[in-house]
């Protein structure tokens, strides 16, 4: 039985492309709530709660609804083509780098060990968003469970922090190699590199571990379960809450400043010291050769940090911007760096390029 809109409680507006009775029926069954559908299929409304439910004001949705790319839902089929291509490129390129370094003894050096860590973090970042993004674009599966959303959010942000930490470690590697080349092998030993790798993972885990629990304590609005991306972003999820989110905002700001903010400052400091050392070299050819060893890393830093800064600024100061701008910047931040990093290192690093080509040749011959 359909009720008049004036009697509806906790209205949920439904995007136009999902105003289909069969789709809404499947949505209702998945959510497990008792809902009425408005006559024009544009709203869902919770039925009035029982007396026991009325006494409890705490609510957590069993699932969130992911929009994908706001305003372009009708074109998700076409949009899935470039997204699928980018995900394929990211996974293929980074896995090739890992295989090339593993199978080439001459690449068993600190610089390439750090590159392996970067490739691993890119694979993790790609796999964090790939399932839900392609599910939305390919199959129109827009629902994600509440706990599954928190797990995805944890891994997504954790791999992002790991990547930032690895880029800082690579900056330190370049600083030691250029400033004190004679002690390079003794400073960056295998045990030191292993400890750095473990420290990056521990740092990300400790920094992001409180996030899901801080969200689980919040009371959410039944009529605010729509996420503006095809994945769970911390800033996006906490806006669905009806409670005071000041603690969550301060926590998010602390994580950004203590990880990405500190890392970016230390990277700038490293390159300031590198530039000071390079300017002290007598030969112009030596200066160019020293700086050439940093080009790949500088490009990787720019590819990662420019979108990070863009996402942070838009979530803090761009609330008036269209939702599609928020979505596109977030996709650039999460999808583009894993795609471009293998391209950058294969083009700018001859040893990596040759090792990757050797792996491809061996695959064809086998």
C-alpha positions in Angstrom: 0.0 0.0 0.0 1.4 3.4 -1.0 1.0 6.3 1.5 0.7 10.0 0.7 4.0 11.8 0.7 2.8 14.1 3.6 2.7 11.1 6.0 6.2 9.9 5.1 8.9 9.8 7.9 12.6 9.8 7.2 12.3 10.4 3.5 15.1 9.1 1.2 15.2 10.8 -2.2 16.0 8.4 -5.0 18.1 9.4 -8.0 16.0 9.5 -11.3 17.9 6.7 -12.9 17.0 4.3 -10.1 13.2 5.1 -10.0 12.3 1.6 -11.1 9.9 -0.6 -9.1 11.9 -3.8 -9.5 15.2 -2.1 -8.6 13.6 -0.4 -5.5 12.1 -3.7 -4.4 15.5 -5.4 -4.6 17.0 -2.4 -2.7 14.4 -2.7 0.1 15.0 -6.4 0.5 18.8 -5.9 0.7 18.5 -3.2 3.3 16.2 -5.3 5.5 14.1 -2.3 6.5 10.3 -1.8 6.2 9.8 0.9 3.6 7.0 2.4 1.7 7.6 3.6 -1.9 6.1 6.9 -3.0 3.6 6.8 -5.9 6.0 8.5 -8.2 8.9 6.2 -7.2 11.0 9.1 -6.2 11.1 8.5 -2.4 11.5 5.7 0.1 10.1 6.2 3.6 10.6 4.1 6.7 7.5 2.8 8.3 6.7 4.3 11.7 8.9 2.5 14.3 7.6 0.2 17.0 7.5 1.3 20.6 10.7 -0.4 21.4 12.4 1.2 18.4 11.0 4.6 19.4 12.7 4.4 22.7 16.1 4.0 21.1 17.3 6.9 19.0 20.6 5.2 17.9 20.6 4.2 14.3 23.2 2.7 12.0 22.3 1.8 8.4 22.8 -1.8 7.3 24.1 -0.4 4.0 25.1 2.7 2.2 24.0 3.6 -1.4 26.9 4.6 -3.7 26.2 7.0 -6.4 29.3 6.5 -8.6 29.7 9.7 -10.6 26.9 12.1 -9.8 24.9 13.3 -12.7 26.4 10.8 -15.1 24.6 7.6 -13.9 23.1 7.0 -17.3 26.5 6.8 -18.8 28.1 4.4 -16.3 28.4 1.7 -19.0 30.6 3.9 -21.2 32.5 5.4 -18.3 33.4 1.9 -17.2 35.6 1.5 -20.3 38.3 4.0 -19.3 38.1 3.0 -15.6 38.6 -0.7 -16.5 41.5 0.3 -18.7 43.1 2.3 -16.0 42.7 -0.4 -13.4 44.2 -3.0 -15.8 47.1 -0.7 -16.5 47.7 0.0 -12.8 47.7 -3.7 -11.8 49.7 -4.8 -14.9 52.3 -2.1 -14.6 53.0 -2.4 -10.9 53.0 -6.2 -11.0 55.5 -6.0 -13.9 57.8 -3.8 -11.8 57.6 -6.2 -8.9 58.5 -9.2 -11.1 61.2 -7.3 -12.9 62.9 -6.3 -9.6 62.5 -9.8 -8.1 64.0 -11.6 -11.2 66.9 -9.1 -11.9 69.8 -9.5 -9.4 71.3 -6.2 -10.5 68.2 -4.4 -9.3 68.5 -5.7 -5.7 69.5 -2.3 -4.5 67.9 0.1 -1.9 66.5 2.4 -4.6 64.7 -0.5 -6.3 63.5 -2.0 -3.0 61.8 1.2 -2.3 60.3 1.2 -5.8 58.9 -2.3 -5.0 57.3 -0.9 -1.9 55.7 1.9 -4.0 54.4 -0.7 -6.5 52.9 -2.8 -3.6 51.2 0.2 -2.1 49.8 1.1 -5.6 48.5 -2.4 -6.0 46.8 -2.2 -2.6 45.3 1.2 -3.3 44.0 -0.1 -6.6 42.5 -3.2 -5.1 40.8 -1.2 -2.4 38.5 0.7 -4.8 38.3 -1.7 -7.8 35.6 -4.1 -6.5 33.0 -1.4 -5.6 33.8 0.9 -8.5 33.4 -1.7 -11.2 30.4 -3.2 -9.4 28.7 0.2 -9.6 29.8 0.9 -13.2 29.3 -2.6 -14.7 26.4 -4.1 -12.7 24.7 -1.1 -11.1 25.3 -2.8 -7.7 25.3 0.3 -5.6 24.9 -1.0 -2.1 27.7 -1.7 0.4 27.2 -3.0 3.9 28.0 -0.7 6.8 30.8 -2.8 8.2 32.2 -3.6 4.7 32.2 0.2 4.1 34.3 0.8 7.2 36.8 -2.0 6.2 37.2 -0.5 2.7 37.7 2.9 4.2 40.4 1.7 6.5 42.4 -0.1 3.7 41.9 2.8 1.3 43.3 5.4 3.6 46.0 3.0 5.0 47.5 2.3 1.6 47.4 6.0 0.9 49.4 6.7 4.0 51.8 3.9 3.2 52.4 5.4 -0.3 53.2 8.8 1.3 55.6 7.2 3.7 57.3 5.2 0.9 57.8 8.4 -1.1 59.4 10.0 1.9 61.7 7.0 2.3 62.6 7.3 -1.4 63.5 11.0 -0.9 65.8 9.9 2.0 67.4 7.3 -0.4 68.1 10.0 -3.0 69.5 12.3 -0.3 72.0 9.7 1.0 72.9 8.6 -2.6 73.8 12.2 -3.7 75.1 13.7 -0.4 77.2 10.8 0.8 77.6 8.2 -2.0 80.5 6.4 -0.3 78.4 5.5 2.7 75.3 4.7 0.7 75.6 0.9 0.9 76.5 1.0 4.6 73.6 3.4 5.6 70.8 1.7 3.6 71.5 -2.0 4.4 68.9 -4.7 3.9 68.0 -4.7 7.6 67.5 -0.9 7.6 65.2 -1.2 4.5 63.2 -3.9 6.2 62.7 -1.8 9.3 61.7 1.2 7.2 59.1 -1.0 5.4 57.7 -2.3 8.6 57.6 1.2 10.1 55.5 2.5 7.1 53.0 -0.3 7.6 52.8 0.2 11.4 52.5 4.0 11.0 49.5 3.6 8.6 47.8 1.0 10.8 48.2 2.9 14.0 47.1 6.2 12.4 44.0 4.7 10.7 42.9 2.1 13.2 40.7 4.5 15.3 38.8 5.7 12.3 36.2 2.9 11.9 35.5 2.9 15.6 35.0 6.6 15.7 32.4 6.2 13.0 30.7 3.3 14.6 29.9 5.3 17.7 27.9 7.9 15.6 24.2 8.0 15.3 23.3 8.1 11.5 20.4 9.6 9.8 18.0 7.1 8.1 17.5 9.5 5.3 21.2 10.1 4.6 22.7 6.9 3.4 23.9 8.1 0.0 27.7 8.3 -0.7 28.9 10.6 -3.5 31.6 8.1 -4.7 31.7 4.4 -5.6 33.8 3.7 -2.5 33.8 4.7 1.1 35.7 7.9 1.9 36.1 9.0 5.5 34.9 12.6 4.8 31.9 11.2 2.8 30.8 8.7 5.4 30.9 10.9 8.4 28.7 13.5 6.7 25.9 10.9 6.8 25.8 11.1 10.6 23.1 13.0 12.5 25.4 13.4 15.6 28.2 15.8 16.4 31.1 14.9 14.2 33.6 17.4 15.6 35.8 14.6 17.0 35.8 12.9 13.6 36.8 16.1 11.8 39.6 16.8 14.2 40.8 13.2 13.9 40.8 13.4 10.1 42.7 16.6 10.2 45.2 15.1 12.6 45.8 12.1 10.4 46.3 14.2 7.3 48.7 16.6 9.0 50.7 14.0 10.9 51.2 11.7 7.8 50.8 13.4 4.4 51.6 16.9 5.8 54.7 15.9 7.7 55.9 13.7 4.8 55.5 16.4 2.2 57.5 18.9 4.4 60.3 16.4 4.9 60.4 15.6 1.2 60.8 19.3 0.5 63.5 19.5 3.1 65.3 16.5 1.5 65.3 18.1 -1.9 66.5 21.4 -0.5 69.5 19.6 1.0 70.0 17.7 -2.3 69.9 20.9 -4.3 72.4 22.5 -2.0 74.7 19.5 -2.4 74.3 19.4 -6.2 75.1 23.1 -6.5 78.3 22.4 -4.7 79.5 20.1 -7.5 82.2 21.5 -9.7 81.2 19.9 -13.0 77.9 20.9 -14.7 77.7 17.3 -16.1 77.9 15.9 -12.6 75.1 18.2 -11.5 72.9 17.1 -14.4 73.6 13.5 -13.8 72.9 13.8 -10.1 69.6 15.6 -10.7 68.6 13.1 -13.4 68.5 10.3 -10.7 65.8 12.3 -8.9 63.5 13.1 -11.8 61.4 9.9 -11.6 60.9 10.4 -7.9 60.0 14.1 -8.2 57.3 13.2 -10.8 55.9 10.4 -8.6 55.7 12.9 -5.7 53.9 15.4 -7.8 51.5 12.8 -9.2 50.6 11.7 -5.6 50.6 15.0 -3.6 48.8 17.3 -6.0 45.6 15.3 -6.0 45.9 14.8 -2.2 46.1 18.5 -1.7 43.2 19.0 -4.1 41.0 16.5 -2.2 41.8 18.1 1.1 41.1 21.6 -0.1 37.8 20.6 -1.8 36.5 18.7 1.3 37.4 21.6 3.6 36.5 24.7 1.5 34.7 23.5 -1.6 31.3 22.5 -0.2 29.6 24.8 -2.6 31.1 23.0 -5.6 29.0 20.4 -7.6 29.2 16.8 -6.3 30.7 15.7 -9.6 33.8 17.9 -8.9 34.3 16.1 -5.5 33.9 12.7 -7.2 36.3 13.4 -10.1 39.0 14.8 -7.8 38.7 11.7 -5.6 39.0 9.4 -8.6 42.1 11.3 -9.8 43.6 10.9 -6.3 43.0 7.2 -6.0 43.2 5.9 -9.6 45.8 8.1 -11.5 49.0 7.6 -9.3 48.9 3.8 -9.6 48.5 4.1 -13.3 51.2 6.8 -13.9 54.0 5.5 -11.5 54.9 2.5 -13.6 54.9 4.7 -16.7 57.1 7.2 -15.1 59.7 4.7 -13.9 59.6 2.6 -17.1 60.3 5.7 -19.2 62.8 7.5 -17.0 64.7 4.5 -15.6 66.5 2.4 -18.2 67.3 -0.6 -15.9 63.6 -0.9 -14.9 62.5 -0.6 -18.6 64.9 -3.3 -19.7 64.0 -5.6 -16.8 60.3 -5.2 -17.6 60.8 -5.9 -21.3 62.8 -9.0 -20.3 59.9 -10.3 -18.1 57.5 -9.8 -21.0 59.8 -11.6 -23.4 60.1 -14.5 -21.0 56.3 -14.7 -20.6 55.9 -14.9 -24.4 58.5 -17.6 -24.8 57.0 -19.7 -22.0 
